Amino acid sequence: MARIGVMGCGAVADFGHIPAILETPGLELVSVYDPNEERARQTAEKFGIAKAFGNEGKFLNSRLDAVVVASSAVAHPQNVIAAAASGLHVLCEKPLALVDEDARSMIDAMHAAERMLLVGFVYRFSPVAQTIKHWLTEGIVGDVRSLRLIYIWDLHGQYIQEAEGMWVESPTWRGRMLEGGPMIDCGVHMIDLARWWLGSEVVSSNSAGAWVSDYVAPDHMFLHLDHAGGQHTMVEMSFTYGHTARFPAPLFSYDLIGTGGVIRYHRDGWLLEARNGQERIVAPGASEKNFHGMHAAFAEALRTGDPGDFPCGEDGLIATRIAREATDRVIGARA
């Protein structure tokens, strides 16, 4: 049984990591940490966790085998390097770090400690992503030459209504835009999927964007990736698709075009299918996220010492670098 601690008691820990850890055989969640000690205590009480800390050092000394870093992106380098110094394996939320130098320092610290640094690209663990990977391995649509990956949504709205009826800017919206916007926050998942599905590195890219809101980063972006194997990936990401609409309708889809057919996934209707020259194959749809599947893989990696298909620190560095450079390119073109 691996003893797990969680660093950061915000939304992703609350709805994703903590419930999954508590329900995963082989993992025992023994402590949580947040620089806001009261929030750490409230989280521990909510989920029945034995220990809560507002002090990082005391948390890291609470007899752990591994930590899940679910803090804000700016805190990731400090958290991961401290965990490495304590000899702990780490599963870190995306983006791994906001600049390459920090990501490299994190990777180097974990390597020196001879501990695993895994990255929370939770989309890889969805039954949909796993099925697509299997279909590609089997070659049921031939050689895939083009990917079209879309997630355009409203990020729960730029403005939220307080209890008194006043409309204020959402802290979630503001925080994610200040960290770089939709391509860095969500697009890294799509970049990781493209690299993993194709098994082919990105050799060049170009990007374009638009501003509906007033931030330095664009809130709607397009990214085009050329792969070493000759394939092309198009990623479209948005935080402002319907963000002022009373009834927003997000669009999430994967389209993979091969020499012998196509694979399609559309969240609206949970459609997952492959069509080739012989047949139409329909598989069960599912959410793009799967925290339970990710933590089952985390438990297995901790048990065996082998990360398997789990994305590692280098995967996190590469995806974030591509997303950040694409965003910076668009910002620079606007200046």
N, C-alpha and C positions, 0 to 999 in steps of 0.2 A: 504494500500500500504506500503510494507516494504522498507525502505531506506537502500540501499546496498552500501558498499565500497569495493574496491578490493585492496589488498595489494600484490604488485609485478606485474610489467608490462612486464613480459617476454613472451615467446612463448605461454605457455598454457593459459595465460590470453587473449592473442591477438586472438588466433584461436578458443579457446573453451569457457572460462567463459564469457568474456565480450559480444560477440555476443548473447550468449544464455540469459544472464540476460536482455539485452536490448529488447529481443523479448518475454519475459515471463510475462504474466499478473500477477499482484500482486507484482512485483518487480520494484523498481526504482533505477537505478544506478546513484548515485549522486557524487561520488568522487573516485579517484584512488590515490594510494601512491606507490612510489618507492624511495629507498635511492638515486637513480640517478634522481634528480628532472627534468632534461631535458627529460629523457625517460618518466617520468610520464606526463609531459606536452605534449609530442608528442602523447602519447596514448590518452589523453583527447581530443586533437584536432582531431585525426583520427576518434574517435567514437562520438564526440559531447557531451562529458561528462563535466558537469559544473565546477568541481573543480579538481585540481591536486596538490599533495603535495610531497615534499621531506622530510618533517618533520613528523615523526610518530605521535607525540602527537597532532599536529594540525589536522592531518587526522582523528584521533580517536575522536576528538571533533567537527567533521563536521556534527553533528546531524544524526547519523546512528542508525539503528536497528540491523544490522548484518554486518559481513565482510566475504569476501572470501579471504583466504590466499593462494595466488598463487606464493609465493616467492620461492627461493631455499630451499631445505630441511633443510639446516643448520640454516636458519632464522625462521623456523616454531615455535620453542619453544618461542622465544622472541615475535614474532607477536601474537601468540595465548594468551600468558599470559598477554600481554598488552591489548588485546581486552577484556579479562575477567575482568581486572581491570577497564575497561571502561563500563562494564555491557552489552557487546554485544554478541549476538549469533555468532557462527563461523562455516563456512564450510572450512575445511582445506584440501589442496591437499595432496595426498600420496607422499612418505611415511610420516606418521604423524610425526615421529622423528627418528633420526638415532640410538638412544640408549634408552633403557627402562626408565631410570631415567628421561629423558626429557619428554617422552610421559606421564609418570605417573604424573609429575608436571603439564603438560598441562591439563590432565583430572581432576586432583584435583582442579586446579584453576578455571576451568569452572564449576565444581560441586559447589564449594564454592560461585561462582557468581550466581548460579541457572540459568545458561544459557546452551543452547545446544551446544555440540561439535560434529559436523558431519564430516565425512571423504569422500573425493572425489573419491570413488571407482566407477568411472563412468561406468564401464562395467556392473554393476548391472542393469543399467537403459536402456541398449540396448533392443530393441524389441526381439532380439534373446534370451538373458538371461532371460527376463521376460516370454517368451513363454516356455522355458525349465523349469523354475520354476513352471509354471502352469501345464505342462505335468507331472512333478514329483509329484505334489500335487494330480493330478488326478490318478496317478498310472498306466499310459498307457503302461509303460515298466516294470511293477512290481517294486520290490525293487532294487534300483541301488546299485551295489556292487563295481563298478570300474569306475573311471574317468581318462581320458587321455586328458590333456589340453596342447596345444602346441602353442607357438608363437616364431618362430625363424626368424630373419630378420637382416638387416644390420645397423639399427639406422641411416639411411640416409648417411652411409659411414663414415669411420674413417677420411678420408681426403676430403677436399673441395678445389675447385680451385678458387683463388682470381681473381679479375678483370685483374690483370697484368699477369695472366696465371700461377702463382706459386701455387703449391699444399701445403696446410698447414693442420695441424690437426684440426678437427672440434671441436669448443668449446663445442658443445652439447655432442659429444662423450666423450671428456675428462671429462666434468663435471659429467656425469652420471656414468662413470667408477670410478671416485674418490669418488662418493657417495655410491659405493658398487656394481655396475654392474647390469646385467640384472635381476637377481632374486629379488633384492631389488627395482629396479626401476619399472619393469613391472610384475615380478612374483607375487608381492603382490596382484594384481588384480585376478590372478588365484586362489591363496590361499583363498582370500575372497569369490570368487564364489563357491569354493568347500565347504567351511563352510556353506554358505548361502543355496546353493542348497540342501545339505544333511541334514542340521540342526544337524550336528554332529561335535563335537570338535576334533581337532587333538591331539592324545595322544603320538605319537612318529613319528620320521622322520629320513631319511638318505639322503645323497646327494652325487653327484659327479660332476666334472667339468673339463673343458679343457681351455687351453690358446692358442688362436691364436695370440692375441696382447700381448703387454708387460706391463701389469698392475698388481698390487697386486691381485685384484679381478679377478676371471675367467670370460671370456666373453661368455662362453657357459656352461650352467648348467642343471643338472637333479635333481629333488627333488621328493622324495617318501614320502607320508604322510599316516599314519595309523590313522583311525578315531575311536572314541569311539563305534560307531555302527557296527564296523567290516568292514567298507568300506575302499577302498584304492584309493588314488589319485596320479597320476604321472604328474608332471609339467616339461616341457622342455622349456627353455628360452635361447635366444642367441642374441648377438649384432654383431656376426661375420659370420652369415649365408649369404654368397655371398657378403660380404662387399668389396671385391676386384674385383667383377665381374662388367663388363660394364653394364649388364642388370640383376640386382639382382631380385630374385623371392622369396619373403617372404612366409612363411607357417603359417597359423593361423587356428586352428581347435579345436573343442570340440568333444570328443567321450564319451558317457555315456552308460555303459553296465549294464543292469538290468536282473532280473530273468525272465522277460517276453518279452525282446526285447532290442533294442538299439536306442539311439538318436545320431544323427550326425549333426555337423555344420562345414562346410568348407567355409572359406571366398572366395576362388577361385571358382567362380560360384555362390556364395551366396546360397549355398545349406543348408537348414535346414529341417531335416526330422526325423520322428520316425517310426520304423518298429517293429511290434509285431506279434503275432500269427494270428491276424485277418486282419490287414491292413497296408498300408503304408500311413502315414500322412505327407504331405508337407506343410510347412509354409513359408511365405516371409522371406528372409534373410535380413540382415542389418549390418551396421558397428558395431564393438564391443563397440564403444563409443557412448554415447548419452548425450551430455551436456545439450541439451534442456530438455530432460526428467529428468535429475538430477535437474535442476533448477526449473522445475515445481514441483518436489517433495520438494525442498527446500522452495519454496513459500508456499506450503501447510503446511509444518512443522512449518514455522514461523506464519502462520495464526492460526493454531490450538494448537501449543505448543506440538504436538505429532510427534516424528520423524518417526513413522511407521516402514517401512522396510529400512529406510535410515541407512547406516552403521554409527556407533557411534565411539567415541574415543577408547573404548575397542576393537572394531573390528580392528581399525587401529593399535593399540598396538600389538595385537595378530598376525596379518598378517606380520607386519614388523619384529617382534621378530623371527617368523619362518623363514622368508627369510634371515635375518641377521645371525642367528645361522647356517643355512645351508651353507651360503657363508663362514662364518668363519671356519666351519668344513673342507671345501674343501681347503681353504687357509692353514690351519694348517697341513693338510695331505701332502701338497706339500712341506712345509718348511723342 
